[in-house]
Amino acid sequence: MNYYRTSTLGDSIKLINNIRQEDKQEVEGTGLTVLDLPFLVAGSSHATTFFNPEGHLAGMAGIVDHANGSGQIWMLCTPVIHDVPVLFIRQAKRWLKLIENDYQLLWNWADTRNHMHHKLLKHLGFKAIRTVPIGPDNLPYFEIIKLCASQQQLSQQPR
């Protein structure tokens, strides 16, 4: 059974009111606020909301499409993920497997202080490739990537 569905703007309001403190800190470190979340949802492909078995919002994710088959993936969570971490990871993997073939590369930055995100990103197959200063305070963030292109997609690329 899937515990996720396409996001609504209402979901983003619920997330704003229940976001994990570490996730809020990560957003604010980039110079944005959690109030930007509805715009992020509206501008994303595959915006998805995740739930626990009781129907409580656990997190939201999506991808902002960029040129050349790349996408900037994002995910923000509520404390509900701490109650069902294995289920949440399994659902996130299932969702990512469905959409990752639409991209050659997924990337973003993750706050070095957000340890839960680091664990999740590792389980989803992302690699931290370097530390970069982000936002108005130049806070350290990991640049994370995941190569998604299949061998068939790579062989079809012009040389």
Kinemage of the C-alpha trace (Angstrom):
@kinemage 1
@onewidth
@group {chain A} dominant
@subgroup {mainchain}
@vectorlist {calphas} color= white
{ca met a 1} P 0.000 0.000 0.000
{ca asn a 2} L 1.230 3.483 -0.837
{ca tyr a 3} L 1.175 6.124 1.855
{ca tyr a 4} L 1.633 9.055 -0.495
{ca arg a 5} L -0.279 11.058 -3.073
{ca thr a 6} L -0.017 14.207 -5.194
{ca ser a 7} L 0.402 17.280 -2.979
{ca thr a 8} L -2.140 20.031 -2.559
{ca leu a 9} L -1.543 23.595 -1.439
{ca gly a 10} L -3.475 22.676 1.715
{ca asp a 11} L -0.843 20.030 2.454
{ca ser a 12} L 1.849 22.710 2.295
{ca ile a 13} L -0.014 24.798 4.899
{ca lys a 14} L -0.244 21.748 7.198
{ca leu a 15} L 3.476 21.145 6.741
{ca ile a 16} L 4.324 24.780 7.510
{ca asn a 17} L 2.483 24.425 10.832
{ca asn a 18} L 4.152 21.109 11.748
{ca ile a 19} L 7.613 21.196 10.138
{ca arg a 20} L 10.551 19.613 11.942
{ca gln a 21} L 12.741 22.285 13.528
{ca glu a 22} L 15.807 20.978 11.647
{ca asp a 23} L 13.959 21.244 8.328
{ca lys a 24} L 12.800 24.779 9.124
{ca gln a 25} L 16.392 25.688 9.998
{ca glu a 26} L 17.559 24.194 6.684
{ca val a 27} L 15.043 26.274 4.699
{ca glu a 28} L 15.866 29.464 6.571
{ca gly a 29} L 19.593 28.891 6.129
{ca thr a 30} L 19.128 29.299 2.374
{ca gly a 31} L 17.520 32.699 2.836
{ca leu a 32} L 13.938 31.460 2.288
{ca thr a 33} L 11.136 30.922 4.789
{ca val a 34} L 8.660 28.096 5.250
{ca leu a 35} L 6.032 30.482 3.855
{ca asp a 36} L 7.658 29.895 0.452
{ca leu a 37} L 6.521 26.244 0.551
{ca pro a 38} L 3.205 26.721 -1.324
{ca phe a 39} L 5.126 28.357 -4.186
{ca leu a 40} L 7.653 25.503 -4.160
{ca val a 41} L 4.827 22.967 -4.398
{ca ala a 42} L 3.156 24.880 -7.229
{ca gly a 43} L 6.429 25.109 -9.174
{ca ser a 44} L 7.480 21.492 -8.734
{ca ser a 45} L 7.025 18.392 -10.792
{ca his a 46} L 5.967 15.307 -8.890
{ca ala a 47} L 5.035 17.268 -5.718
{ca thr a 48} L 4.075 14.488 -3.330
{ca thr a 49} L 2.769 14.269 0.231
{ca phe a 50} L 3.684 11.330 2.475
{ca phe a 51} L 1.544 10.030 5.352
{ca asn a 52} L 1.796 7.527 8.172
{ca pro a 53} L -0.764 4.667 8.370
{ca glu a 54} L -3.055 6.842 10.511
{ca gly a 55} L -3.158 9.504 7.794
{ca his a 56} L -0.964 12.095 9.535
{ca leu a 57} L 1.272 14.173 7.265
{ca ala a 58} L 4.871 12.933 7.477
{ca gly a 59} L 6.503 14.994 4.740
{ca met a 60} L 6.420 16.471 1.284
{ca ala a 61} L 8.804 16.213 -1.646
{ca gly a 62} L 9.081 17.331 -5.226
{ca ile a 63} L 11.448 18.231 -8.019
{ca val a 64} L 12.086 21.588 -9.617
{ca asp a 65} L 12.939 20.823 -13.250
{ca his a 66} L 16.092 22.315 -14.742
{ca ala a 67} L 17.685 22.145 -18.190
{ca asn a 68} L 19.464 19.105 -19.613
{ca gly a 69} L 17.432 16.507 -17.736
{ca ser a 70} L 18.407 17.579 -14.239
{ca gly a 71} L 16.094 18.259 -11.338
{ca gln a 72} L 16.496 19.899 -7.957
{ca ile a 73} L 14.889 17.492 -5.522
{ca trp a 74} L 13.554 18.687 -2.184
{ca met a 75} L 11.914 17.146 0.857
{ca leu a 76} L 10.617 18.621 4.092
{ca cys a 77} L 9.223 16.589 6.969
{ca thr a 78} L 7.175 16.708 10.156
{ca pro a 79} L 8.061 14.908 13.412
{ca val a 80} L 5.762 12.048 12.276
{ca ile a 81} L 8.736 10.563 10.377
{ca his a 82} L 10.340 9.702 13.718
{ca asp a 83} L 7.367 7.437 14.534
{ca val a 84} L 7.602 5.401 11.306
{ca pro a 85} L 11.132 5.861 9.900
{ca val a 86} L 11.359 2.521 8.070
{ca leu a 87} L 7.940 2.953 6.440
{ca phe a 88} L 8.809 6.521 5.479
{ca ile a 89} L 12.087 5.454 3.839
{ca arg a 90} L 10.354 2.632 1.961
{ca gln a 91} L 7.655 4.974 0.674
{ca ala a 92} L 10.231 7.592 -0.357
{ca lys a 93} L 12.214 4.912 -2.227
{ca arg a 94} L 9.069 3.693 -3.990
{ca trp a 95} L 8.164 7.270 -5.031
{ca leu a 96} L 11.695 8.060 -6.202
{ca lys a 97} L 11.897 4.853 -8.241
{ca leu a 98} L 8.724 5.862 -10.112
{ca ile a 99} L 10.009 9.294 -11.118
{ca glu a 100} L 13.792 9.153 -11.298
{ca asn a 101} L 13.829 7.848 -14.876
{ca asp a 102} L 12.454 11.241 -15.939
{ca tyr a 103} L 15.868 12.710 -15.024
{ca gln a 104} L 19.523 12.129 -15.682
{ca leu a 105} L 20.606 13.818 -12.471
{ca leu a 106} L 18.908 14.876 -9.248
{ca trp a 107} L 20.665 17.344 -6.954
{ca asn a 108} L 20.280 19.842 -4.131
{ca trp a 109} L 21.975 21.059 -0.978
{ca ala a 110} L 21.438 19.667 2.519
{ca asp a 111} L 22.253 21.545 5.705
{ca thr a 112} L 25.217 19.872 7.384
{ca arg a 113} L 23.330 20.121 10.720
{ca asn a 114} L 20.287 18.130 9.512
{ca his a 115} L 21.423 14.605 10.381
{ca met a 116} L 18.047 12.975 9.681
{ca his a 117} L 18.188 14.258 6.099
{ca his a 118} L 21.692 12.849 5.665
{ca lys a 119} L 20.486 9.387 6.686
{ca leu a 120} L 17.461 9.607 4.406
{ca leu a 121} L 19.521 10.842 1.451
{ca lys a 122} L 21.984 7.979 1.895
{ca his a 123} L 19.130 5.433 1.895
{ca leu a 124} L 17.763 7.019 -1.290
{ca gly a 125} L 21.102 6.689 -3.094
{ca phe a 126} L 22.318 10.297 -2.955
{ca lys a 127} L 25.978 11.173 -2.465
{ca ala a 128} L 27.413 14.269 -0.840
{ca ile a 129} L 30.140 15.510 -3.177
{ca arg a 130} L 31.343 18.641 -1.409
{ca thr a 131} L 30.519 21.271 1.177
{ca val a 132} L 29.443 24.681 -0.128
{ca pro a 133} L 28.480 27.957 1.582
{ca ile a 134} L 24.774 28.732 1.106
{ca gly a 135} L 22.486 31.617 1.972
{ca pro a 136} L 23.063 35.046 3.423
{ca asp a 137} L 25.134 33.641 6.304
{ca asn a 138} L 27.234 31.323 4.087
{ca leu a 139} L 26.279 28.302 6.180
{ca pro a 140} L 27.861 24.960 5.239
{ca tyr a 141} L 25.606 22.730 3.143
{ca phe a 142} L 26.418 19.433 1.476
{ca glu a 143} L 25.921 19.420 -2.289
{ca ile a 144} L 24.132 16.126 -2.959
{ca ile a 145} L 23.608 14.307 -6.247
{ca lys a 146} L 22.126 11.132 -7.643
{ca leu a 147} L 22.760 9.943 -11.172
{ca cys a 148} L 19.512 8.580 -12.552
{ca ala a 149} L 20.187 8.070 -16.240
{ca ser a 150} L 19.827 4.529 -17.434
{ca gln a 151} L 22.431 3.081 -19.763
{ca gln a 152} L 19.895 3.412 -22.605
{ca gln a 153} L 19.409 7.143 -21.893
{ca leu a 154} L 23.172 7.665 -21.807
{ca ser a 155} L 23.717 5.874 -25.123
{ca gln a 156} L 21.107 8.106 -26.788
{ca gln a 157} L 22.914 11.318 -25.831
{ca pro a 158} L 24.637 13.196 -28.687
{ca arg a 159} L 28.404 12.922 -28.628
